[in-house]
Amino acid sequence: MKCHACSQGEVVLKAEPGRTTRYKTIPNLPIPADLEMRTCDHCGERWFTPADAKRIDAALEVVYRQELLARVRAVLPAAKDADRIERDLGLSRGYLSRLRSGRKIPSEPLVAILTLIHQQPSVLKLVEAMWERPAA
């Protein structure tokens, strides 16, 4: 198929390493090197059929979940702090351990709050204080 973007190249299935894309909350998620995408051999424009989009989304979802797990594992608290964090964030007992083992996939907001707590431990004190105050 002729490229409609540049009118010079041909659209071919192409797999290559080093590609990234914005996917959900991650602006530069790596695209699997073996994932073929319809790409113009001249300008690099990517083209997607509905079937391509489903196949690509499925592959990116796997990478995305792996990335969430890697990010949360990098900031998980020591076991001694896990009970306190689970209590204050309203998580079930042992949830952080299940994240560490990969039995659970964290949500984006949980990865964000655990990263904030890791970078600024005082954030947890703010969360505790929030729960101690009566609702307005």
Secondary structure by P-SEA (a helix, b strand, c coil): cccccccccccccccccbbbbbcccccccccccccccccccccbbbbbcaaaaaaaaaaaaaaaaaaaaaaaaaccccccaaaaaaaaaccccaaaaaaaaccccccaaaaaaaaaaaaccaaaaaaaaaaacccc
